[in-house]
């Protein structure tokens, strides 16, 4: 339900999050809910992501009907995979 891209930066620093939710996913309420859930999961689980990396998350159609805990869990799972790579 999510696609995650990680871009390392030369200067290091804090990890940043970018979120993209297309209008094809749903109405504004649905898109904003997905963005809120992703930002909160990122805030509470920053340790799952490599330091000094820009993270770009793209939501897919399955995220529109998923529960918030499922979306946040998938983000953290993808972050852990990125950290190992």
TAPE-V345010 format. One record per pair of residues at least 6 apart in sequence whose ideal C-beta (glycine too) atoms are under 6 Angstrom apart, sorted by the first residue. I is the first residue (numbers start at 1). GAP is how many residues later the second one is. D is the distance in whole Angstrom. If there is no record, write none. Layout:
BEGIN
i:I gap:GAP d:D
i:I gap:GAP d:D
END
This chain:
BEGIN
i:1 gap:59 d:5
i:1 gap:61 d:4
i:1 gap:62 d:4
i:1 gap:65 d:6
i:1 gap:73 d:6
i:2 gap:55 d:6
i:2 gap:72 d:5
i:3 gap:55 d:4
i:4 gap:53 d:5
i:4 gap:74 d:4
i:5 gap:51 d:4
i:6 gap:47 d:5
i:6 gap:49 d:6
i:6 gap:76 d:5
i:7 gap:47 d:4
i:8 gap:45 d:5
i:9 gap:43 d:5
i:12 gap:40 d:4
i:13 gap:39 d:6
i:15 gap:34 d:5
i:15 gap:38 d:5
i:16 gap:38 d:5
i:17 gap:25 d:5
i:17 gap:38 d:5
i:18 gap:38 d:5
i:19 gap:16 d:5
i:19 gap:19 d:5
i:19 gap:38 d:5
i:20 gap:38 d:5
i:21 gap:10 d:4
i:21 gap:13 d:5
i:21 gap:14 d:6
i:21 gap:38 d:4
i:25 gap:6 d:6
i:25 gap:34 d:6
i:25 gap:39 d:5
i:26 gap:38 d:5
i:30 gap:34 d:5
i:34 gap:25 d:5
i:34 gap:29 d:5
i:37 gap:31 d:4
i:37 gap:34 d:5
i:37 gap:35 d:6
i:38 gap:19 d:6
i:38 gap:37 d:6
i:41 gap:31 d:3
i:41 gap:34 d:5
i:45 gap:31 d:5
i:48 gap:28 d:5
i:48 gap:31 d:4
i:48 gap:32 d:5
i:49 gap:6 d:6
i:49 gap:30 d:4
i:50 gap:33 d:5
i:63 gap:8 d:6
END
